[in-house]
Amino acid sequence: MAEKRDYYEVLGLEKGASDDAIKKAFRQLAKKYHPDLNPGDKEAEKHFKEINEAYEVLSDPEKRAKYDQFGHAGVDPSFGAGGGFGGFGGFGGFDFDLGDIFSSFFGGGGSSARNRNAPRRGERVYADVTVTFEEAAFGCEKEIPVSRIEVCDVCSGTGCKEGTTPEICATCKGSGTVTSQTRTAFGIMQSTVDCPSCQGRGKIIHQPCTQCKGHGLIRRNKKITVKIPEGIDDGQTISMSGQGSAGINGGPPGDLYITVDVLPHEIFRREGNAVLYDLPISIVQAALGAEVEVPTLDGKVKYTIPEGTQTGTVFRLRGKGIPNLRGAGRGDQFVTVHVTVPTGLTAQQKDLLRQFGVSLGESVDGKGKKKRRLR
């Protein structure tokens, strides 16, 4: 198994980076290596999966704390496990107890404050999807890669090798905890701690599953189809109930949260539900008026420019904007007119312009300087 890179290194950050820095780094790298922008590039796809996995951990305060303390072993039940377990006594050569890992991963604290064997909801999973301007406007379906914890399909979550079953711990009778008594100057103090024989699991697995190494859970990379609703904007998040990591001890799965990155458009801009467009027209069109074609998200439409239109004039195309994300109807498109000044004129064209200027009461010399008329 290839050694995993440090999650901070994957995102190009130092340990202790702020939440904003983590999110910014993730979005930049996710856009750079997104499969839609690198079709057929296996290396880019590999980086994209690695980036998503790193962000999933570092964007979650609880997961990040476990990762900072235990590294990959604290957040991935399938990481580093190998060889015999000896009744779950060791963990692939790490010099801390497996009970500590389960304590960190499953949220326990090695105390009686929480029953480890109670059903618990699975972890949230975070992902990113890139869509075009039009896809965000009108909605679409996308298949995205997601890294999440799933129930092992070989042992169905028991953690046992096929044909075997776990043994109820004789020490704690399956409760996962034992009562400890300590004599102090104030008398005998009694506390409930994790069972030292089964590390709080309530059972001992003598023959662990070869795939999940006895955890009952395994990390997998999956392709999930997500429906992008029409009208969604850049940076907004879609939640998919039950598509996160598997629950613990029969608990419900967590949810999947997908942040949408909208690619910029070549000619359109967006403000809320409005589409903005800059329309260049000639001096002749501005002065005399003209019928022009204006591009919209629905295709080109005809619009009549009134004579005497000035640069900077804005007109509205009703219902040609972005559909409302929650509700019926669409926004409008606002078109800003920009009158363009011709360049590279011929001598004849320049002479015609001078004549036109004279007809307006202006005088222009041969060097292009306007002369003031004296009254």
C-alpha positions as CSV (number, residue, x, y, z in Angstrom):
1,M,0.0,0.0,0.0
2,A,1.4,3.4,-1.1
3,E,2.2,5.7,1.8
4,K,-0.3,8.6,2.1
5,R,0.9,12.1,1.8
6,D,0.3,14.5,4.7
7,Y,-3.0,16.2,4.2
8,Y,-1.6,19.7,4.8
9,E,1.1,19.0,2.2
10,V,-1.6,17.9,-0.3
11,L,-3.3,21.3,0.0
12,G,0.0,23.2,0.1
13,L,-0.5,24.4,3.7
14,E,1.3,24.5,7.0
15,K,-0.2,22.8,10.0
16,G,-2.3,25.3,11.9
17,A,-3.7,26.9,8.7
18,S,-7.0,28.8,9.2
19,D,-10.3,27.4,8.0
20,D,-10.5,30.1,5.3
21,A,-7.0,29.2,4.0
22,I,-8.0,25.5,3.9
23,K,-11.2,26.3,1.9
24,K,-9.4,28.6,-0.5
25,A,-6.6,26.1,-1.2
26,F,-9.0,23.3,-1.7
27,R,-11.1,25.3,-4.2
28,Q,-8.1,26.4,-6.2
29,L,-6.6,22.9,-6.4
30,A,-10.0,21.3,-7.1
31,K,-10.6,23.6,-10.1
32,K,-7.0,22.9,-11.4
33,Y,-7.3,19.1,-11.2
34,H,-11.0,18.6,-11.8
35,P,-11.7,15.7,-14.2
36,D,-14.0,17.9,-16.4
37,L,-11.1,20.2,-17.1
38,N,-8.5,17.4,-17.5
39,P,-10.4,14.7,-19.5
40,G,-8.5,11.4,-19.6
41,D,-5.7,12.6,-17.4
42,K,-5.3,9.8,-14.8
43,E,-2.7,11.8,-12.8
44,A,-5.1,14.8,-12.5
45,E,-7.8,12.4,-11.4
46,K,-5.5,10.9,-8.7
47,H,-4.7,14.4,-7.4
48,F,-8.4,15.4,-7.4
49,K,-9.3,12.4,-5.2
50,E,-6.3,13.1,-2.9
51,I,-7.4,16.8,-2.6
52,N,-11.0,15.8,-1.8
53,E,-9.9,13.4,0.9
54,A,-7.6,15.9,2.5
55,Y,-10.3,18.6,2.5
56,E,-12.9,16.2,3.9
57,V,-10.7,15.8,7.0
58,L,-9.2,19.2,7.5
59,S,-12.5,21.1,6.9
60,D,-14.1,19.2,9.8
61,P,-12.9,20.5,13.2
62,E,-13.4,17.1,14.9
63,K,-11.7,15.1,12.2
64,R,-8.9,17.7,12.0
65,A,-8.2,17.4,15.7
66,K,-8.0,13.6,15.4
67,Y,-5.7,13.9,12.4
68,D,-3.4,16.4,14.1
69,Q,-3.1,14.0,17.1
70,F,-2.9,10.6,15.4
71,G,-2.3,11.3,11.8
72,H,-4.0,9.1,9.1
73,A,-4.7,6.4,11.7
74,G,-7.0,8.7,13.6
75,V,-9.4,9.3,10.7
76,D,-9.3,6.2,8.5
77,P,-10.2,2.8,10.0
78,S,-8.6,1.0,7.1
79,F,-5.2,2.8,7.3
80,G,-2.1,1.0,8.5
81,A,-3.9,-2.2,9.5
82,G,-2.0,-5.3,8.7
83,G,-0.9,-8.6,10.2
84,G,-2.5,-10.4,13.1
85,F,-4.5,-8.5,15.6
86,G,-4.0,-10.8,18.6
87,G,-7.5,-10.0,19.8
88,F,-7.2,-6.4,18.6
89,G,-4.2,-5.8,20.9
90,G,-2.1,-4.0,18.3
91,F,-2.4,-2.0,15.1
92,G,0.1,-2.5,12.3
93,G,3.2,-1.5,14.2
94,F,1.9,1.7,15.8
95,D,3.1,2.2,19.4
96,F,-0.3,3.2,20.8
97,D,-3.3,1.1,21.7
98,L,-6.0,0.3,19.2
99,G,-8.5,1.5,21.8
100,D,-7.0,5.0,21.4
101,I,-7.7,4.9,17.7
102,F,-11.2,3.7,18.1
103,S,-11.7,6.3,20.8
104,S,-10.5,9.1,18.5
105,F,-12.2,7.9,15.3
106,F,-15.6,7.0,16.9
107,G,-15.7,10.0,19.2
108,G,-15.2,8.3,22.5
109,G,-12.9,9.6,25.2
110,G,-12.0,6.4,27.1
111,S,-14.6,7.3,29.7
112,S,-18.1,6.4,30.7
113,A,-19.4,9.6,29.3
114,R,-20.4,7.9,26.1
115,N,-21.4,4.4,25.3
116,R,-19.2,3.2,22.4
117,N,-21.5,0.5,21.4
118,A,-24.5,2.7,21.0
119,P,-25.6,3.5,17.4
120,R,-24.1,6.7,16.1
121,R,-24.6,8.7,12.9
122,G,-21.9,8.6,10.3
123,E,-19.6,11.4,9.5
124,R,-20.3,14.2,7.1
125,V,-18.5,14.0,3.8
126,Y,-17.5,17.1,1.7
127,A,-17.0,17.3,-2.0
128,D,-16.7,19.8,-4.8
129,V,-18.3,20.0,-8.3
130,T,-17.5,22.3,-11.2
131,V,-20.2,23.4,-13.6
132,T,-20.5,25.8,-16.5
133,F,-22.4,29.1,-16.3
134,E,-25.2,27.6,-18.3
135,E,-25.3,24.4,-16.2
136,A,-25.7,26.5,-13.1
137,A,-28.4,28.6,-14.7
138,F,-30.6,25.7,-16.0
139,G,-29.5,22.8,-13.8
140,C,-27.9,19.5,-14.8
141,E,-26.7,16.2,-13.4
142,K,-23.1,15.5,-12.6
143,E,-21.2,12.4,-11.5
144,I,-18.6,13.3,-8.9
145,P,-16.0,11.3,-7.0
146,V,-16.5,10.9,-3.3
147,S,-14.3,9.4,-0.7
148,R,-16.3,8.0,2.2
149,I,-16.4,5.3,4.9
150,E,-18.7,2.3,4.0
151,V,-19.7,-0.9,5.7
152,C,-17.3,-3.7,4.6
153,D,-19.1,-5.7,1.9
154,V,-17.1,-8.8,2.7
155,C,-18.1,-9.2,6.4
156,S,-21.2,-7.0,6.3
157,G,-19.7,-4.9,9.1
158,T,-19.0,-7.7,11.6
159,G,-15.3,-7.4,11.2
160,C,-15.0,-11.2,11.2
161,K,-13.6,-13.5,8.7
162,E,-16.2,-15.4,6.7
163,G,-17.7,-18.3,8.6
164,T,-16.6,-16.9,12.0
165,T,-18.3,-14.8,14.7
166,P,-16.9,-12.5,17.4
167,E,-16.6,-13.7,21.0
168,I,-18.4,-11.8,23.7
169,C,-15.8,-10.4,25.9
170,A,-15.6,-12.4,29.1
171,T,-14.2,-9.5,31.1
172,C,-17.0,-7.0,30.5
173,K,-19.7,-9.4,29.5
174,G,-20.2,-7.5,26.2
175,S,-20.7,-4.0,27.8
176,G,-17.4,-2.6,26.8
177,T,-16.8,-1.1,30.2
178,V,-15.6,-2.2,33.6
179,T,-15.7,-0.7,37.0
180,S,-12.4,0.4,38.5
181,Q,-11.9,1.1,42.2
182,T,-9.0,3.2,43.6
183,R,-8.2,3.7,47.3
184,T,-7.5,7.4,48.1
185,A,-7.1,9.5,51.1
186,F,-10.7,10.4,50.8
187,G,-11.9,6.8,50.6
188,I,-12.5,4.4,47.7
189,M,-13.1,6.1,44.4
190,Q,-15.1,4.2,41.7
191,S,-15.0,4.9,38.0
192,T,-16.1,3.3,34.8
193,V,-13.4,2.8,32.1
194,D,-13.0,1.0,28.8
195,C,-12.6,-2.7,29.2
196,P,-8.8,-3.5,28.8
197,S,-9.5,-6.9,27.2
198,C,-11.6,-5.7,24.3
199,Q,-10.7,-2.0,24.2
200,G,-14.4,-1.0,24.8
201,R,-15.9,-3.0,21.9
202,G,-17.6,-5.6,24.0
203,K,-16.3,-8.4,21.8
204,I,-13.1,-9.9,20.7
205,I,-12.4,-10.9,17.1
206,H,-10.0,-13.8,16.8
207,Q,-10.1,-14.0,13.0
208,P,-10.5,-10.6,11.5
209,C,-11.9,-10.0,8.0
210,T,-9.1,-9.9,5.4
211,Q,-10.5,-6.8,3.7
212,C,-11.4,-4.4,6.6
213,K,-8.9,-6.0,9.0
214,G,-11.6,-6.4,11.7
215,H,-13.0,-2.9,11.7
216,G,-16.2,-3.6,9.8
217,L,-15.7,-0.4,7.9
218,I,-13.6,0.5,5.0
219,R,-12.8,3.7,3.0
220,R,-13.9,3.7,-0.6
221,N,-13.9,6.1,-3.6
222,K,-17.3,6.2,-5.2
223,K,-19.0,7.9,-8.1
224,I,-22.2,9.7,-6.9
225,T,-24.7,11.3,-9.3
226,V,-25.8,14.7,-8.0
227,K,-28.6,16.9,-9.4
228,I,-27.6,20.5,-9.8
229,P,-30.7,22.7,-9.3
230,E,-31.3,25.5,-11.7
231,G,-30.3,28.9,-10.5
232,I,-27.5,27.7,-8.1
233,D,-24.7,30.2,-7.7
234,D,-20.9,29.9,-7.2
235,G,-19.9,28.8,-3.7
236,Q,-23.4,27.5,-2.7
237,T,-23.7,24.0,-1.2
238,I,-26.0,21.1,-2.0
239,S,-26.7,18.6,0.7
240,M,-27.5,14.9,0.0
241,S,-29.1,13.1,2.9
242,G,-27.6,9.7,3.8
243,Q,-24.8,9.9,1.2
244,G,-22.0,10.5,3.7
245,S,-20.0,7.9,5.7
246,A,-21.7,4.8,7.1
247,G,-23.1,5.0,10.6
248,I,-21.4,3.3,13.6
249,N,-23.0,0.3,15.4
250,G,-26.0,0.4,13.1
251,G,-26.5,4.2,13.2
252,P,-27.7,6.1,10.2
253,P,-25.3,7.4,7.6
254,G,-24.1,10.9,7.5
255,D,-24.8,13.5,4.8
256,L,-22.9,14.6,1.7
257,Y,-22.2,18.3,1.2
258,I,-21.2,19.4,-2.2
259,T,-19.8,22.9,-2.9
260,V,-20.5,24.2,-6.4
261,D,-17.9,26.1,-8.4
262,V,-19.3,27.9,-11.4
263,L,-16.8,28.6,-14.3
264,P,-16.8,32.1,-15.6
265,H,-18.6,32.8,-18.9
266,E,-16.9,34.4,-21.9
267,I,-19.4,37.2,-22.3
268,F,-21.9,37.1,-19.5
269,R,-21.6,38.1,-15.8
270,R,-24.0,37.4,-13.0
271,E,-25.4,39.5,-10.2
272,G,-27.9,37.6,-8.2
273,N,-30.5,36.4,-10.7
274,A,-29.5,39.1,-13.2
275,V,-27.3,38.5,-16.3
276,L,-25.1,41.3,-17.4
277,Y,-23.8,41.8,-20.9
278,D,-21.8,44.6,-22.6
279,L,-23.1,45.4,-26.2
280,P,-20.7,47.2,-28.6
281,I,-22.4,49.3,-31.3
282,S,-21.0,51.7,-33.9
283,I,-21.3,55.5,-33.9
284,V,-23.7,55.2,-36.9
285,Q,-25.9,52.7,-35.1
286,A,-25.9,54.9,-32.0
287,A,-26.7,58.0,-33.9
288,L,-29.3,56.7,-36.3
289,G,-30.7,53.8,-34.4
290,A,-30.6,50.2,-35.5
291,E,-31.9,46.7,-35.0
292,V,-29.2,44.5,-33.5
293,E,-28.9,40.9,-32.3
294,V,-28.2,40.4,-28.6
295,P,-26.9,37.1,-27.2
296,T,-28.8,35.6,-24.2
297,L,-28.7,32.3,-22.4
298,D,-31.7,31.3,-24.6
299,G,-30.0,32.3,-27.9
300,K,-29.9,35.5,-29.8
301,V,-32.8,38.0,-29.7
302,K,-33.5,41.1,-31.8
303,Y,-33.5,44.5,-30.1
304,T,-34.1,48.0,-31.6
305,I,-31.5,50.6,-30.5
306,P,-33.2,54.0,-30.5
307,E,-31.5,56.8,-32.4
308,G,-29.3,59.0,-30.3
309,T,-28.3,56.2,-27.9
310,Q,-25.4,57.2,-25.7
311,T,-22.6,55.0,-24.5
312,G,-23.4,53.6,-21.0
313,T,-27.1,53.3,-21.7
314,V,-28.6,50.2,-20.1
315,F,-31.7,48.4,-21.3
316,R,-33.5,45.4,-19.9
317,L,-34.5,42.1,-21.4
318,R,-37.2,40.8,-19.1
319,G,-37.1,37.1,-18.2
320,K,-33.7,36.5,-19.8
321,G,-31.8,36.1,-16.6
322,I,-31.1,33.3,-14.2
323,P,-34.0,31.1,-13.0
324,N,-34.9,31.5,-9.3
325,L,-33.3,28.8,-7.2
326,R,-36.3,28.6,-4.9
327,G,-39.5,29.5,-6.7
328,A,-40.8,30.2,-10.2
329,G,-39.7,32.8,-12.6
330,R,-36.4,34.2,-13.9
331,G,-34.4,37.3,-13.5
332,D,-33.7,39.8,-16.2
333,Q,-30.8,40.5,-18.5
334,F,-29.3,44.0,-18.4
335,V,-27.5,45.1,-21.5
336,T,-25.0,48.0,-21.3
337,V,-24.3,49.8,-24.6
338,H,-20.7,50.8,-25.5
339,V,-20.3,53.0,-28.5
340,T,-17.1,52.2,-30.4
341,V,-15.0,54.8,-32.1
342,P,-13.8,53.6,-35.6
343,T,-10.0,53.4,-36.2
344,G,-7.9,53.0,-39.4
345,L,-10.1,55.4,-41.4
346,T,-9.4,56.1,-45.0
347,A,-8.8,59.7,-46.2
348,Q,-12.2,59.7,-47.8
349,Q,-13.9,58.6,-44.5
350,K,-12.0,61.2,-42.6
351,D,-13.1,63.9,-45.0
352,L,-16.7,62.8,-44.7
353,L,-16.5,63.0,-40.9
354,R,-15.0,66.5,-41.2
355,Q,-18.0,67.5,-43.4
356,F,-20.3,66.0,-40.8
357,G,-18.6,67.9,-38.1
358,V,-18.9,71.2,-40.0
359,S,-22.6,70.5,-40.5
360,L,-22.9,70.3,-36.7
361,G,-21.1,73.6,-36.3
362,E,-17.7,72.1,-35.6
363,S,-14.4,72.7,-37.3
364,V,-11.6,70.1,-37.2
365,D,-8.1,70.7,-38.6
366,G,-6.0,68.2,-40.4
367,K,-4.3,67.1,-37.2
368,G,-7.5,66.0,-35.6
369,K,-7.8,69.0,-33.3
370,K,-11.2,70.5,-32.8
371,K,-11.3,74.3,-33.2
372,R,-13.5,76.5,-31.2
373,R,-15.8,78.7,-33.2
374,L,-15.6,82.3,-32.2
375,R,-18.8,84.2,-31.9
